[in-house]
Amino acid sequence: MEINVGKRALFVGDDEKSAKTYITYVQDENGNYRIDHTYVDESLKGKGVAGKLVEAMIRKARYDEKKLVPVCPYVVKYFEKHPENKDILA
C-alpha cells in the first residue's frame, strides 16, 4: 500500500480529491500540522491502515521540522497508545 502526499492530505489512491482513504491536515498559525480527519475505506478497515497514515504523518512532520496538533479522535487515541511519539506534538 502506497501512501501519497497531497496539499492537505496523505492518502491512498490515485489523487487527493478522489481518495477513499486519507488523513487530512491544515497548517495552523504557528506552522504546525493540525490533523483534523482520518478516514479508511470499508475495504481496508481492520488492516492497520489508519495507524499507517498517522505514522506517515509523523514522518512528514519530522522531515518538515513541524509539530502535530491532533484534533481527530482517532489520532488523539493513537498518541495515547503510542507515548513514544509524543515529542512530535505541539
All heavy atoms as an XYZ file, in Angstrom:
727
protein
N       0.840     -1.183      0.000
C       0.000      0.000      0.000
C       0.881      1.241      0.000
O       1.720      1.409      0.868
C      -0.906     -0.010      1.233
C      -1.731      1.227      1.349
S      -2.613      1.358      2.901
C      -1.272      1.609      4.025
N       0.675      2.079     -0.961
C       1.449      3.312     -1.080
C       0.646      4.477     -0.528
O      -0.530      4.648     -0.856
C       1.794      3.576     -2.542
C       2.639      4.799     -2.734
C       3.028      5.034     -4.182
O       2.770      4.152     -5.024
O       3.576      6.105     -4.459
N       1.296      5.273      0.317
C       0.674      6.478      0.855
C       1.271      7.668      0.115
O       2.489      7.841      0.088
C       0.902      6.593      2.372
C       0.230      5.418      3.090
C       0.368      7.922      2.896
C       0.475      5.356      4.576
N       0.408      8.441     -0.496
C       0.826      9.596     -1.286
C       0.630     10.878     -0.494
O      -0.209     10.948      0.404
C       0.011      9.651     -2.583
C       0.211      8.411     -3.413
O       1.310      8.114     -3.842
N      -0.855      7.657     -3.620
N       1.383     11.909     -0.869
C       1.308     13.203     -0.204
C       0.612     14.195     -1.123
O       1.019     14.379     -2.274
C       2.723     13.727      0.145
C       2.642     15.085      0.817
C       3.461     12.735      1.020
N      -0.437     14.809     -0.601
C      -1.142     15.857     -1.335
C      -0.933     17.196     -0.641
O      -0.107     17.314      0.270
N      -1.685     18.185     -1.050
C      -1.546     19.522     -0.470
C      -2.103     19.615      0.941
O      -1.585     20.359      1.760
C      -2.244     20.561     -1.347
C      -1.532     20.782     -2.653
C      -2.191     21.873     -3.459
C      -1.436     22.058     -4.766
N      -1.976     23.138     -5.561
N      -3.174     18.835      1.232
C      -3.805     18.897      2.552
C      -4.103     17.530      3.118
O      -4.873     17.407      4.063
C      -5.089     19.711      2.470
C      -4.840     21.165      2.131
C      -6.120     21.930      1.972
N      -7.119     21.590      2.964
C      -7.645     22.425      3.826
N      -7.293     23.664      3.825
N      -8.563     22.031      4.678
N      -3.512     16.497      2.500
C      -3.802     15.141      2.966
C      -2.694     14.181      2.568
O      -1.980     14.401      1.598
C      -5.121     14.655      2.373
N      -2.579     13.121      3.359
C      -1.832     11.933      2.956
C      -2.922     10.945      2.596
O      -3.924     10.831      3.316
C      -0.973     11.408      4.094
C       0.082     12.368      4.657
C       0.889     11.664      5.738
C       0.983     12.908      3.587
N      -2.770     10.239      1.487
C      -3.881      9.435      1.009
C      -3.415      8.185      0.281
O      -2.271      8.082     -0.152
C      -4.767     10.273      0.078
C      -4.052     10.766     -1.151
C      -4.108     10.045     -2.336
C      -3.320     11.935     -1.133
C      -3.447     10.479     -3.477
C      -2.657     12.385     -2.261
C      -2.719     11.657     -3.437
N      -4.334      7.250      0.163
C      -4.143      6.034     -0.613
C      -5.037      6.172     -1.836
O      -6.236      6.399     -1.701
C      -4.525      4.779      0.200
C      -4.419      3.531     -0.655
C      -3.666      4.664      1.450
N      -4.451      6.081     -3.011
C      -5.236      6.215     -4.238
C      -4.481      7.011     -5.280
O      -3.312      7.365     -5.092
N      -5.181      7.298     -6.359
C      -4.546      7.978     -7.484
C      -4.417      9.485     -7.312
O      -3.473     10.085     -7.803
C      -5.327      7.688     -8.775
C      -5.242      6.225     -9.165
O      -4.204      5.588     -8.874
O      -6.213      5.720     -9.753
N      -5.386     10.105     -6.639
C      -5.286     11.545     -6.422
C      -5.998     11.932     -5.129
O      -6.873     11.227     -4.642
C      -5.829     12.339     -7.617
C      -7.315     12.162     -7.817
O      -8.082     12.857     -7.121
O      -7.700     11.325     -8.656
N      -5.619     13.057     -4.626
C      -6.099     13.524     -3.323
C      -7.612     13.738     -3.297
O      -8.280     13.388     -2.320
C      -5.379     14.829     -2.989
C      -5.655     15.394     -1.632
C      -4.798     16.610     -1.315
O      -3.999     17.042     -2.159
O      -4.945     17.109     -0.202
N      -8.186     14.270     -4.363
C      -9.613     14.611     -4.356
C     -10.527     13.399     -4.398
O     -11.622     13.436     -3.856
C      -9.924     15.554     -5.512
C      -9.292     16.905     -5.310
C      -9.712     17.883     -6.363
C      -8.909     19.149     -6.179
N      -9.647     20.339     -6.281
N     -10.080     12.305     -5.010
C     -10.952     11.128     -5.113
C     -10.548      9.998     -4.155
O     -11.153      8.933     -4.179
C     -10.956     10.594     -6.551
O      -9.675     10.100     -6.890
N      -9.566     10.258     -3.301
C      -9.093      9.225     -2.369
C     -10.191      8.822     -1.399
O     -10.936      9.663     -0.902
C      -7.874      9.730     -1.606
N     -10.284      7.515     -1.138
C     -11.271      6.997     -0.194
C     -10.645      6.630      1.140
O     -11.331      6.192      2.050
C     -11.971      5.784     -0.798
C     -12.802      6.140     -2.002
C     -13.512      4.941     -2.558
C     -14.336      5.331     -3.762
N     -14.961      4.183     -4.383
N      -9.338      6.792      1.237
C      -8.616      6.524      2.472
C      -7.591      7.644      2.631
O      -6.754      7.840      1.752
C      -7.935      5.144      2.406
O      -8.956      4.148      2.273
C      -7.105      4.861      3.633
N      -7.686      8.386      3.768
C      -6.834      9.567      3.890
C      -6.755     10.060      5.326
O      -7.557      9.682      6.180
C      -7.366     10.694      3.004
C      -8.832     10.976      3.216
C      -9.261     11.795      4.252
C      -9.791     10.407      2.384
C     -10.607     12.040      4.464
C     -11.142     10.652      2.581
C     -11.544     11.468      3.620
O     -12.878     11.705      3.832
N      -5.779     10.944      5.543
C      -5.668     11.706      6.783
C      -5.461     13.150      6.337
O      -4.616     13.429      5.495
C      -4.520     11.189      7.676
C      -4.500     11.882      9.036
C      -3.168     11.301      6.999
C      -3.583     11.203     10.052
N      -6.301     14.056      6.818
C      -6.225     15.447      6.373
C      -5.633     16.337      7.461
O      -5.752     16.064      8.653
C      -7.607     15.991      5.960
O      -8.498     15.925      7.082
C      -8.179     15.201      4.793
N      -5.016     17.413      7.009
C      -4.374     18.352      7.931
C      -4.368     19.747      7.319
O      -4.492     19.914      6.101
C      -2.941     17.916      8.251
C      -2.028     17.907      7.045
C      -1.229     19.011      6.744
C      -1.974     16.811      6.197
C      -0.407     19.008      5.638
C      -1.143     16.804      5.088
C      -0.367     17.908      4.818
O       0.450     17.905      3.704
N      -4.239     20.731      8.184
C      -4.025     22.117      7.771
C      -2.867     22.648      8.602
O      -2.600     22.157      9.703
C      -5.282     22.999      7.971
C      -6.395     22.565      7.041
C      -5.739     23.002      9.405
N      -2.202     23.643      8.075
C      -1.119     24.258      8.826
C      -1.714     25.390      9.661
O      -2.451     26.236      9.137
C      -0.054     24.793      7.865
C       1.317     24.697      8.435
C       2.405     24.894      7.404
O       2.184     24.842      6.201
N       3.591     25.117      7.884
N      -1.440     25.377     10.968
C      -2.010     26.409     11.829
C      -1.137     27.665     11.824
O      -0.127     27.733     11.125
C      -2.269     25.867     13.240
C      -1.001     25.584     14.040
O       0.101     26.020     13.642
O      -1.113     24.928     15.092
N      -1.533     28.639     12.616
C      -0.826     29.933     12.640
C       0.622     29.815     13.127
O       1.435     30.703     12.873
C      -1.593     30.952     13.504
C      -1.707     30.601     14.974
C      -2.821     29.610     15.306
O      -3.646     29.271     14.442
O      -2.846     29.146     16.461
N       0.952     28.725     13.806
C       2.331     28.500     14.271
C       3.130     27.615     13.320
O       4.269     27.275     13.608
C       2.313     27.860     15.661
C       1.689     28.778     16.691
O       1.971     29.968     16.730
N       0.803     28.238     17.506
N       2.511     27.210     12.220
C       3.192     26.354     11.263
C       3.060     24.868     11.551
O       3.598     24.040     10.821
N       2.351     24.532     12.633
C       2.158     23.126     12.983
C       1.102     22.492     12.081
O       0.246     23.180     11.536
C       1.699     23.006     14.441
C       2.697     23.601     15.403
O       3.887     23.375     15.286
N       2.207     24.370     16.346
N       1.154     21.166     11.953
C       0.153     20.437     11.187
C      -0.976     20.012     12.123
O      -0.783     19.209     13.022
C       0.762     19.207     10.518
C       1.782     19.514      9.454
C       2.878     18.686      9.267
C       1.652     20.626      8.618
C       3.812     18.941      8.281
C       2.590     20.891      7.641
C       3.657     20.050      7.474
O       4.589     20.313      6.494
N      -2.128     20.560     11.896
C      -3.326     20.247     12.680
C      -4.069     19.124     11.950
O      -4.621     19.340     10.872
C      -4.181     21.506     12.779
C      -5.431     21.371     13.556
C      -6.158     22.732     13.517
N      -7.528     22.581     13.903
C      -7.985     22.820     15.129
N      -7.173     23.248     16.060
N      -9.247     22.640     15.397
N      -4.056     17.923     12.530
C      -4.685     16.760     11.902
C      -6.156     16.756     12.295
O      -6.496     16.563     13.456
C      -4.011     15.454     12.343
C      -2.513     15.498     12.058
C      -4.658     14.270     11.634
C      -1.747     14.333     12.649
N      -7.027     16.946     11.286
C      -8.438     17.103     11.602
C      -9.335     15.940     11.206
O     -10.467     15.864     11.664
C      -8.976     18.407     11.016
C      -8.686     18.557      9.529
O      -8.214     17.602      8.890
O      -8.935     19.658      9.004
N      -8.854     15.011     10.387
C      -9.747     13.928      9.976
C      -8.949     12.736      9.455
O      -7.948     12.910      8.770
C     -10.696     14.425      8.890
C     -11.795     13.490      8.546
N     -12.812     13.170      9.431
C     -12.043     12.783      7.431
C     -13.632     12.318      8.850
N     -13.191     12.063      7.635
N      -9.414     11.559      9.795
C      -8.866     10.313      9.267
C     -10.036      9.479      8.776
O     -11.043      9.354      9.479
C      -8.107      9.530     10.364
O      -7.097     10.366     10.912
C      -7.461      8.277      9.807
N      -9.893      8.937      7.575
C     -10.946      8.076      7.041
C     -10.318      6.894      6.315
O      -9.385      7.065      5.526
C     -11.862      8.829      6.072
C     -12.951      7.933      5.553
C     -14.060      7.646      6.333
C     -12.836      7.329      4.309
C     -15.049      6.789      5.888
C     -13.828      6.468      3.852
C     -14.919      6.198      4.637
O     -15.888      5.338      4.209
N     -10.846      5.713      6.592
C     -10.377      4.489      5.935
C     -11.584      3.830      5.264
O     -12.602      3.597      5.908
C      -9.713      3.526      6.938
C      -9.330      2.216      6.267
C      -8.493      4.188      7.569
N     -11.450      3.536      3.984
C     -12.493      2.870      3.225
C     -12.804      1.508      3.854
O     -11.917      0.845      4.399
C     -12.023      2.687      1.782
C     -13.103      2.127      0.889
O     -14.060      2.860      0.597
O     -12.985      0.949      0.492
N     -14.059      1.105      3.766
C     -14.505     -0.176      4.332
C     -13.624     -1.346      3.897
O     -13.357     -2.252      4.670
C     -15.955     -0.459      3.929
C     -16.981      0.377      4.655
C     -17.067      0.070      6.137
O     -16.911     -1.107      6.538
O     -17.293      1.015      6.910
N     -13.168     -1.333      2.654
C     -12.370     -2.442      2.129
C     -11.007     -2.572      2.804
O     -10.357     -3.611      2.711
C     -12.174     -2.295      0.619
O     -11.391     -1.138      0.323
N     -10.559     -1.514      3.500
C      -9.249     -1.528      4.151
C      -9.334     -1.538      5.676
O      -8.306     -1.598      6.347
C      -8.426     -0.319      3.694
C      -8.072     -0.286      2.208
C      -7.420      1.040      1.846
C      -7.162     -1.448      1.843
N     -10.534     -1.471      6.224
C     -10.676     -1.431      7.686
C     -10.175     -2.721      8.324
O     -10.287     -3.801      7.754
C     -12.124     -1.163      8.075
C     -12.492      0.280      7.823
C     -13.789      0.657      8.458
C     -13.991      2.148      8.226
N     -15.223      2.620      8.755
N      -9.605     -2.573      9.517
C      -9.111     -3.722     10.268
C      -7.739     -4.202      9.834
O      -7.272     -5.240     10.285
N      -7.074     -3.438      8.977
C      -5.762     -3.840      8.455
C      -4.640     -2.915      8.921
O      -3.541     -2.969      8.402
C      -5.807     -3.872      6.923
C      -6.809     -4.892      6.400
C      -6.844     -4.913      4.897
C      -7.865     -5.956      4.440
N      -7.970     -6.034      2.991
N      -4.944     -2.043      9.877
C      -3.918     -1.149     10.409
C      -3.611      0.048      9.533
O      -2.611      0.725      9.730
N      -4.477      0.324      8.573
C      -4.224      1.409      7.627
C      -4.252      2.776      8.303
O      -3.408      3.629      8.028
C      -5.209      1.347      6.441
C      -5.036      2.540      5.521
C      -5.010      0.043      5.671
N      -5.200      3.008      9.202
C      -5.278      4.302      9.884
C      -3.994      4.573     10.667
O      -3.463      5.683     10.634
C      -6.489      4.353     10.814
N      -3.478      3.563     11.336
C      -2.213      3.721     12.058
C      -1.062      4.032     11.119
O      -0.198      4.853     11.429
N      -1.059      3.408      9.951
C      -0.012      3.679      8.961
C      -0.105      5.121      8.450
O       0.917      5.764      8.198
C      -0.108      2.696      7.799
C       0.317      1.293      8.163
C       0.201      0.386      6.950
C       0.397     -1.047      7.127
N       0.998     -1.749      8.074
N      -1.315      5.632      8.313
C      -1.484      7.025      7.912
C      -0.927      7.972      8.973
O      -0.242      8.943      8.655
C      -2.956      7.336      7.662
C      -3.569      6.750      6.387
C      -5.080      6.902      6.414
C      -2.988      7.398      5.154
N      -1.205      7.683     10.242
C      -0.674      8.524     11.324
C       0.847      8.441     11.342
O       1.534      9.465     11.465
C      -1.259      8.132     12.695
C      -0.622      8.958     13.807
C      -2.770      8.303     12.715
N       1.401      7.249     11.187
C       2.857      7.091     11.170
C       3.481      7.852     10.004
O       4.546      8.464     10.151
C       3.213      5.614     11.109
C       2.876      4.892     12.399
C       2.820      3.378     12.265
O       3.143      2.845     11.182
O       2.440      2.731     13.254
N       2.818      7.855      8.849
C       3.306      8.620      7.705
C       3.247     10.114      7.996
O       4.145     10.875      7.608
C       2.501      8.280      6.456
N       2.207     10.547      8.708
C       2.086     11.954      9.080
C       3.189     12.347     10.061
O       3.742     13.448      9.966
C       0.701     12.184      9.688
C       0.271     13.621      9.766
S      -0.024     14.357      8.162
C       0.736     15.952      8.440
N       3.524     11.453     10.970
C       4.627     11.703     11.909
C       5.932     11.864     11.130
O       6.712     12.788     11.377
C       4.733     10.567     12.956
C       3.536     10.608     13.895
C       6.047     10.660     13.727
C       3.399      9.383     14.787
N       6.181     10.963     10.174
C       7.409     11.060      9.363
C       7.441     12.376      8.586
O       8.476     13.035      8.509
C       7.516      9.871      8.408
C       7.899      8.573      9.085
C       8.258      7.480      8.095
N       7.186      7.165      7.165
C       6.187      6.331      7.424
N       6.114      5.726      8.601
N       5.261      6.094      6.505
N       6.305     12.764      8.009
C       6.241     14.023      7.261
C       6.561     15.205      8.168
O       7.337     16.090      7.800
C       4.861     14.201      6.622
C       4.698     15.533      5.901
C       3.366     15.661      5.233
C       3.148     17.035      4.614
N       4.272     17.647      3.953
N       5.951     15.227      9.347
C       6.188     16.331     10.278
C       7.660     16.387     10.689
O       8.248     17.471     10.740
C       5.299     16.192     11.510
N       8.256     15.251     10.962
C       9.677     15.233     11.336
C      10.536     15.748     10.176
O      11.431     16.565     10.372
C      10.108     13.833     11.747
C       9.536     13.378     13.079
C      10.194     12.087     13.556
N       9.461     11.456     14.620
C       9.386     11.888     15.877
N       9.987     12.991     16.219
N       8.698     11.207     16.783
N      10.249     15.281      8.979
C      11.007     15.703      7.801
C      10.866     17.213      7.576
O      11.839     17.903      7.272
C      10.525     14.932      6.563
C      11.249     15.319      5.309
C      12.484     14.751      4.999
C      10.704     16.260      4.435
C      13.169     15.119      3.851
C      11.388     16.629      3.286
C      12.617     16.057      2.994
O      13.286     16.436      1.862
N       9.639     17.718      7.724
C       9.367     19.141      7.511
C       9.717     20.004      8.720
O       9.541     21.224      8.676
C       7.888     19.352      7.171
C       7.496     18.740      5.840
O       8.388     18.415      5.023
O       6.279     18.567      5.616
N      10.169     19.368      9.815
C      10.505     20.047     11.071
C       9.307     20.821     11.625
O       9.392     21.981     12.012
C      11.719     20.951     10.895
C      12.968     20.170     10.515
C      14.207     21.030     10.366
O      14.116     22.274     10.406
O      15.287     20.440     10.212
N       8.163     20.119     11.643
C       6.920     20.676     12.174
C       6.456     19.841     13.356
O       6.947     18.745     13.592
C       5.815     20.643     11.102
C       6.170     21.338      9.816
C       6.260     22.813      9.995
C       6.548     23.500      8.664
N       6.846     24.899      8.821
N       5.503     20.355     14.080
C       4.853     19.633     15.163
C       3.424     19.292     14.739
O       2.876     19.899     13.822
C       4.823     20.472     16.450
C       6.193     20.782     17.019
C       6.759     19.576     17.713
C       8.070     19.915     18.413
N       8.599     18.777     19.133
N       2.838     18.322     15.421
C       1.476     17.899     15.121
C       0.510     18.338     16.209
O       0.857     18.330     17.398
C       1.401     16.376     14.990
C       2.218     15.753     13.860
C       2.097     14.236     13.906
C       1.777     16.299     12.513
N      -0.703     18.686     15.798
C      -1.791     19.015     16.705
C      -2.943     18.067     16.359
O      -3.640     18.265     15.372
C      -2.242     20.482     16.546
C      -3.391     20.785     17.499
C      -1.076     21.435     16.746
N      -3.107     16.989     17.128
C      -4.193     16.059     16.820
C      -5.550     16.595     17.268
O      -5.727     16.959     18.419
C      -3.819     14.799     17.595
C      -2.848     15.227     18.632
C      -2.258     16.529     18.208
N      -6.475     16.648     16.330
C      -7.846     17.044     16.611
C      -8.765     15.846     16.357
O      -9.714     15.626     17.099
C      -8.261     18.254     15.739
C      -9.716     18.614     15.959
C      -7.352     19.440     16.028
N      -8.456     15.082     15.352
C      -9.215     13.881     15.011
C      -9.180     12.907     16.191
O      -8.106     12.623     16.733
C      -8.590     13.241     13.772
S      -9.149     11.576     13.420
N     -10.322     12.400     16.627
C     -10.357     11.482     17.778
C      -9.468     10.245     17.598
O      -8.847      9.805     18.562
C     -11.826     11.081     17.885
C     -12.568     12.195     17.247
C     -11.682     12.706     16.148
N      -9.389      9.706     16.395
C      -8.524      8.538     16.178
C      -7.068      8.896     16.451
O      -6.344      8.143     17.106
C      -8.662      7.987     14.753
C      -7.694      6.846     14.533
C      -8.026      5.558     14.928
C      -6.427      7.076     14.009
C      -7.111      4.517     14.787
C      -5.512      6.038     13.859
C      -5.862      4.771     14.248
O      -4.951      3.746     14.118
N      -6.649     10.050     15.991
C      -5.247     10.462     16.158
C      -4.943     10.762     17.623
O      -3.870     10.430     18.125
C      -4.908     11.649     15.244
C      -3.464     12.089     15.431
C      -5.157     11.276     13.777
N      -5.893     11.359     18.326
C      -5.726     11.602     19.761
C      -5.483     10.266     20.470
O      -4.547     10.126     21.265
C      -6.952     12.336     20.346
C      -6.893     12.364     21.868
C      -7.044     13.749     19.781
N      -6.318      9.261     20.167
C      -6.163      7.936     20.792
C      -4.861      7.269     20.373
O      -4.230      6.575     21.173
C      -7.352      7.050     20.448
C      -8.595      7.460     21.170
C      -9.763      6.564     20.858
C     -11.003      7.083     21.558
N     -12.172      6.298     21.291
N      -4.446      7.470     19.124
C      -3.176      6.895     18.655
C      -2.036      7.362     19.558
O      -1.219      6.561     20.002
C      -2.904      7.300     17.201
C      -1.565      6.800     16.712
C      -1.461      5.582     16.062
C      -0.408      7.530     16.930
C      -0.230      5.096     15.638
C       0.830      7.056     16.509
C       0.909      5.846     15.869
O       2.145      5.372     15.458
N      -1.984      8.667     19.831
C      -0.894      9.192     20.653
C      -1.007      8.750     22.112
O       0.007      8.624     22.795
C      -0.795     10.710     20.517
C      -0.087     11.122     19.260
C      -0.803     11.592     18.174
C       1.283     11.007     19.138
C      -0.164     11.955     16.997
C       1.934     11.358     17.973
C       1.211     11.832     16.893
N      -2.207      8.494     22.592
C      -2.362      7.951     23.943
C      -1.771      6.546     24.016
O      -1.178      6.172     25.022
C      -3.842      7.913     24.336
C      -4.433      9.279     24.597
C      -5.937      9.260     24.786
O      -6.556      8.167     24.740
O      -6.507     10.356     24.975
N      -1.915      5.778     22.937
C      -1.398      4.409     22.888
C       0.075      4.339     22.511
O       0.710      3.300     22.706
C      -2.200      3.573     21.887
C      -3.621      3.332     22.311
C      -4.363      2.519     21.275
C      -5.799      2.283     21.678
N      -6.538      1.526     20.660
N       0.607      5.411     21.949
C       1.998      5.436     21.482
C       2.731      6.650     22.068
O       3.117      7.565     21.338
C       2.045      5.479     19.952
C       1.443      4.276     19.311
N       2.142      3.110     19.128
C       0.197      4.048     18.832
C       1.354      2.219     18.554
N       0.163      2.758     18.374
N       2.954      6.653     23.382
C       3.602      7.809     24.009
C       5.033      8.042     23.522
O       5.565      9.137     23.688
C       3.574      7.462     25.502
C       3.438      5.978     25.554
C       2.651      5.597     24.338
N       5.632      7.050     22.893
C       6.994      7.219     22.377
C       7.063      8.271     21.259
O       8.157      8.755     20.944
C       7.554      5.872     21.853
C       6.873      5.333     20.607
C       5.608      4.521     20.858
O       5.086      4.507     21.990
O       5.146      3.884     19.897
N       5.926      8.646     20.717
C       5.899      9.656     19.654
C       5.413     11.026     20.128
O       5.233     11.925     19.308
C       4.996      9.188     18.508
C       5.603      8.023     17.770
O       6.771      8.050     17.411
N       4.821      6.988     17.537
N       5.204     11.189     21.401
C       4.643     12.436     21.908
C       5.567     13.643     21.707
O       5.117     14.769     21.763
C       4.252     12.297     23.377
C       3.000     11.462     23.533
C       2.365     11.629     24.873
C       1.053     10.875     24.866
N       0.246     11.195     25.999
N       6.837     13.400     21.439
C       7.755     14.512     21.205
C       7.387     15.324     19.960
O       7.787     16.468     19.823
C       9.195     14.005     21.079
C       9.395     13.146     19.840
O       8.752     12.074     19.749
O      10.186     13.543     18.970
N       6.597     14.741     19.063
C       6.217     15.426     17.824
C       4.988     16.320     18.030
O       4.637     17.103     17.166
C       5.984     14.394     16.690
C       6.000     15.068     15.319
C       4.672     13.647     16.881
C       7.337     15.585     14.888
N       4.358     16.231     19.194
C       3.160     17.029     19.456
C       3.512     18.463     19.841
O       4.487     18.691     20.545
C       2.333     16.382     20.567
C       1.808     14.983     20.273
C       1.059     14.449     21.477
C       0.940     14.967     19.030
N       2.676     19.384     19.366
C       2.885     20.812     19.689
C       2.493     21.076     21.128
O       1.705     20.392     21.712
C       2.061     21.674     18.738
